[in-house]
Amino acid sequence: MPDLRQRIFCVYSLLHVTEVSLLFGLPGLPGDSKIVQVLEEESRIRLSQFNQKDISMVFSSVMKLHPSIEHPLIESCLTGLEKNIEKERHPQTLFLLLSYYKLKAQALQSDGYSSEQLLNNRKILRLVKHTLGHVTNVRDHEMTLLDEMLATCARETSNKSLELIFSSQLFYENRQEKFINSLAEELPKKVDSITPYTMALIAKYIARHRLRETRLLDTIADFLIKKGENLDSKIIQKLVFPFSRMNYKPSHEAKFFAKLESVLEVKAMNSPLATVNIFMSMFQLGHFPGSILDKVFSAAFINNVMSMIFLHNSHRIKRIRSYSR
């Protein structure tokens, strides 16, 4: 009698060969053949003895053989994978899981928002965050799937989740329009729980990809209007930048510029270069705060800016000299 590892290998090998045969249109065992069904049932019964890698292999093959959310072995594999999803490192398995959750989300669609949808979306969010943190190279269709799944679970994102998502290098380098559209609808509902750091990450992302989502931009503007006095100048410059980059004036334009002027008048010397960048953004938007220009651009302020520029250039010159030795 073969031992457990040999049985697992036989099951996976047979499923994999059948999968490849079907993929290339070659003669092979169909997914509904008797021997495949017997081996799938054997796998389902013994699944509790499989390790994470074994479950991952079987799940990958069965998902391709039976692209449905109804197959009993898929459901059994999911139970094992979901318990230890943070241990999963195989990109193929991660994206097959996302495909499964996408099918389930489509099946659960209704006019209301059921507890099943909530649970499924939380599973999607957990999986997306894990995928963004552990996968580096993806194909276009996989990036599209990530965008769709992010959009699906946008309602469930917390400040911590958004910080993790927008901090991901994979996410940052790719344009995720569907997610941004969904976030534009959801962010106003949770803006009070969003930290300045997370909001700055969101602003940086939409500026990089020139995502002119006006609802999201207006939410950022309202955040700045409400919390401007408590924000660091460097954070403010990041929040303002997408407006000038996309030449968009927020719906509460007067309050927005008034807040910027009042904050700059008090905090100009805290970070002179950030202050200059904020002014440049205001100028690009066609707003010239003449009433505070004389107060801000004093001799002391200009000397401070020049000394910082000189210090920055001195460090660059030292680095260049060290490289040339």
C-alpha positions in Angstrom: 0.0 0.0 0.0 1.4 3.4 -0.9 1.9 5.8 2.0 0.1 9.1 2.4 2.7 11.2 0.5 2.6 8.8 -2.4 -1.2 9.0 -2.5 -1.1 12.7 -2.5 1.4 12.8 -5.3 -0.7 10.3 -7.4 -3.8 12.4 -6.9 -2.0 15.6 -7.8 -0.2 14.1 -10.8 -3.4 12.6 -12.2 -5.3 15.8 -11.8 -2.5 17.9 -13.2 -2.1 15.6 -16.3 -5.9 15.7 -16.9 -5.8 19.5 -16.5 -3.0 19.9 -19.0 -4.7 17.5 -21.5 -7.9 19.5 -21.4 -6.0 22.8 -21.7 -4.3 21.7 -25.0 -7.3 19.7 -26.3 -5.4 16.4 -26.1 -7.0 13.0 -25.3 -7.0 12.6 -21.5 -9.2 11.7 -18.6 -12.1 14.2 -18.4 -12.9 15.8 -15.1 -16.0 13.6 -14.7 -14.3 10.3 -15.3 -14.7 7.6 -12.7 -11.0 7.4 -11.7 -10.8 11.2 -11.3 -13.9 11.1 -9.1 -12.5 8.3 -7.0 -9.2 10.1 -6.4 -10.9 13.4 -5.7 -13.0 11.7 -3.1 -9.9 10.0 -1.6 -8.3 13.5 -1.4 -11.4 15.0 0.3 -11.5 12.2 2.9 -7.8 12.5 3.7 -7.5 16.3 3.4 -7.1 16.8 7.2 -3.8 14.9 6.9 -2.5 17.1 4.1 -0.1 19.9 4.7 -0.5 23.5 3.3 1.5 22.7 0.2 -0.5 19.5 -0.6 -3.8 21.3 -0.2 -2.6 24.1 -2.4 -1.6 21.7 -5.2 -4.9 19.8 -5.1 -6.9 23.0 -4.9 -5.1 24.5 -8.0 -5.7 21.5 -10.1 -9.3 20.9 -9.1 -10.2 24.6 -9.6 -9.0 24.3 -13.2 -10.8 21.0 -13.8 -14.0 22.3 -12.2 -14.2 26.1 -12.5 -17.3 26.2 -10.2 -18.0 27.1 -6.6 -20.1 23.9 -6.2 -17.5 21.1 -6.2 -17.2 19.4 -2.8 -13.4 19.1 -3.0 -13.0 22.8 -3.7 -15.0 23.6 -0.6 -13.0 21.1 1.5 -9.7 22.6 0.3 -10.9 26.1 1.1 -11.4 25.2 4.7 -7.8 24.2 5.0 -6.4 27.1 3.0 -8.4 29.8 4.8 -7.1 28.7 8.2 -3.5 29.3 7.1 -3.8 31.8 4.2 -0.9 33.9 5.5 1.4 30.9 5.0 0.4 30.6 1.3 3.1 31.9 -1.0 2.3 30.3 -4.4 0.9 33.1 -6.7 -1.1 30.6 -8.8 -3.0 29.5 -5.7 -3.6 33.0 -4.5 -5.1 34.1 -7.8 -7.2 31.0 -8.1 -8.5 31.7 -4.6 -9.4 35.3 -5.8 -11.1 33.8 -8.8 -13.2 31.6 -6.6 -14.2 34.5 -4.3 -15.1 36.5 -7.4 -17.5 33.8 -8.6 -19.0 33.6 -5.1 -19.4 37.3 -4.9 -21.2 37.3 -8.2 -23.5 34.5 -7.0 -24.3 36.4 -3.8 -25.2 39.6 -5.5 -28.6 41.0 -4.5 -30.4 44.3 -3.8 -29.4 44.2 -0.2 -26.2 43.4 1.6 -26.3 40.0 3.3 -24.2 38.6 6.1 -22.8 36.1 3.5 -21.7 39.0 1.3 -20.0 40.6 4.3 -18.2 37.4 5.2 -17.1 36.8 1.6 -15.9 40.4 1.2 -13.8 40.1 4.4 -12.2 37.0 3.1 -11.4 38.8 -0.2 -9.9 41.7 1.7 -7.7 39.4 3.8 -6.5 37.6 0.7 -5.9 40.8 -1.3 -3.8 42.3 1.4 -1.8 39.1 1.7 -1.3 38.9 -2.1 -0.2 42.5 -2.3 2.4 41.9 0.4 3.9 38.7 -1.0 3.5 38.8 -4.8 5.8 41.0 -6.9 5.4 40.1 -10.6 1.9 39.7 -12.0 0.4 39.4 -15.4 -2.1 42.0 -16.7 -5.1 39.8 -16.2 -4.1 39.1 -12.6 -3.7 42.8 -12.0 -7.2 43.3 -13.4 -8.5 40.6 -11.0 -6.8 42.4 -8.1 -8.5 45.6 -9.1 -11.9 44.0 -9.3 -11.5 42.3 -5.9 -10.3 45.5 -4.3 -13.3 47.2 -5.6 -15.6 44.5 -4.3 -14.2 44.7 -0.7 -13.8 48.5 -0.6 -16.7 48.8 1.8 -14.9 46.7 4.4 -11.5 48.5 4.3 -10.4 50.1 7.6 -7.6 52.7 8.0 -5.1 49.9 8.7 -6.2 48.0 5.6 -6.0 51.1 3.4 -2.5 52.0 4.7 -1.3 48.5 3.9 -2.9 48.5 0.4 -1.6 52.0 -0.6 1.9 51.1 0.9 2.2 48.1 -1.4 4.8 48.6 -4.1 2.8 46.4 -6.5 -0.3 48.4 -5.9 1.5 51.7 -6.2 3.0 50.9 -9.6 -0.3 49.9 -11.1 -3.4 51.9 -12.0 -6.4 50.5 -10.1 -9.4 52.5 -11.5 -12.2 50.2 -10.3 -11.0 50.2 -6.8 -10.5 54.0 -6.7 -14.1 54.5 -8.0 -15.4 52.3 -5.3 -13.2 53.9 -2.7 -14.5 57.3 -3.8 -18.0 56.2 -2.7 -16.9 54.6 0.6 -14.2 56.9 1.9 -16.5 59.8 2.9 -18.4 57.3 5.2 -15.2 56.5 7.1 -13.1 59.7 6.8 -13.2 60.4 10.5 -11.2 57.1 11.2 -8.6 57.8 8.5 -5.2 59.0 9.7 -3.3 61.9 8.0 -0.6 59.4 6.9 -3.1 57.1 5.2 -4.9 60.1 3.5 -1.5 61.3 2.2 -0.8 57.9 0.8 -4.1 58.0 -1.1 -3.4 61.5 -2.4 0.1 60.4 -3.5 -1.4 57.5 -5.4 -4.1 59.3 -7.3 -1.6 62.1 -8.2 0.9 59.6 -9.6 -1.7 57.9 -11.8 -3.7 61.2 -12.5 -6.9 59.6 -11.3 -9.3 62.6 -11.5 -12.0 61.1 -9.3 -13.7 64.2 -8.1 -15.5 62.6 -5.2 -12.3 61.3 -3.8 -10.5 64.7 -4.3 -13.4 66.4 -2.5 -13.1 64.0 0.4 -9.4 64.8 0.7 -10.2 68.6 0.6 -12.8 68.2 3.3 -10.3 66.3 5.4 -7.8 69.1 5.0 -10.5 71.8 5.8 -11.5 69.9 9.0 -8.1 68.9 10.3 -5.7 71.4 8.8 -4.6 73.0 12.0 -3.4 69.7 13.3 -1.6 68.6 10.2 2.1 68.8 9.6 3.2 71.0 6.6 4.7 68.0 4.8 1.4 66.1 5.0 -0.5 69.2 3.7 1.8 69.5 0.7 1.0 65.8 -0.2 -2.7 66.4 0.2 -2.7 69.5 -2.0 -0.5 68.1 -4.8 -3.1 66.0 -6.7 -5.3 69.1 -7.0 -2.6 71.1 -8.8 -1.4 68.1 -10.8 -4.9 67.5 -12.2 -5.9 71.2 -12.1 -9.0 70.5 -10.0 -10.6 73.0 -7.6 -12.6 71.2 -4.9 -16.3 71.9 -4.5 -15.7 73.8 -1.3 -13.0 75.9 -3.0 -13.3 79.0 -0.8 -13.0 77.1 2.4 -10.2 75.0 1.0 -8.0 78.0 0.1 -8.9 79.9 3.3 -7.8 76.9 5.4 -4.5 76.7 3.5 -3.8 80.4 4.0 -4.6 80.3 7.7 -2.4 77.2 8.2 0.5 78.6 6.2 0.4 81.8 8.1 1.1 79.9 11.3 3.2 77.0 10.1 5.3 78.5 7.3 8.6 78.2 9.2 8.0 74.6 10.4 9.0 73.2 7.0 9.9 76.0 4.5 10.3 73.8 1.5 6.9 72.2 2.1 5.5 75.7 2.4 7.0 76.7 -1.0 5.5 73.5 -2.6 2.0 74.4 -1.1 2.2 77.9 -2.5 3.3 76.5 -5.9 0.2 74.2 -5.9 -2.0 77.2 -5.1 -0.5 79.3 -7.9 -1.0 76.4 -10.4 -4.7 76.4 -9.3 -4.9 80.1 -10.1 -5.1 81.2 -6.4 -2.7 83.9 -5.3 -2.9 84.6 -1.5 -1.6 88.1 -1.6 -2.7 88.9 1.9 -0.2 86.4 3.4 2.6 86.4 0.9 4.4 89.3 2.6 4.0 87.7 6.0 5.3 84.3 4.9 8.1 85.3 2.5 10.0 87.3 5.1 13.8 87.7 5.0 14.1 85.1 7.7 11.9 82.6 5.8 13.9 83.1 2.5 17.2 82.7 4.4 15.9 79.5 5.9 14.9 78.1 2.5 18.2 79.0 1.0 20.2 77.4 3.8 18.2 74.2 3.4 18.8 74.2 -0.3 22.5 74.8 0.3 22.6 72.0 2.9 20.8 69.6 0.6 23.2 70.4 -2.3 26.2 70.1 0.0 25.2 66.5 0.9 24.7 65.7 -2.8 28.2 67.1 -3.6 29.7 65.0 -0.8 28.0 61.8 -2.1 29.2 62.5 -5.6 32.8 63.0 -4.4 32.7 59.8 -2.3 31.5 57.9 -5.4 34.3 59.4 -7.6 37.1 58.3 -5.2 
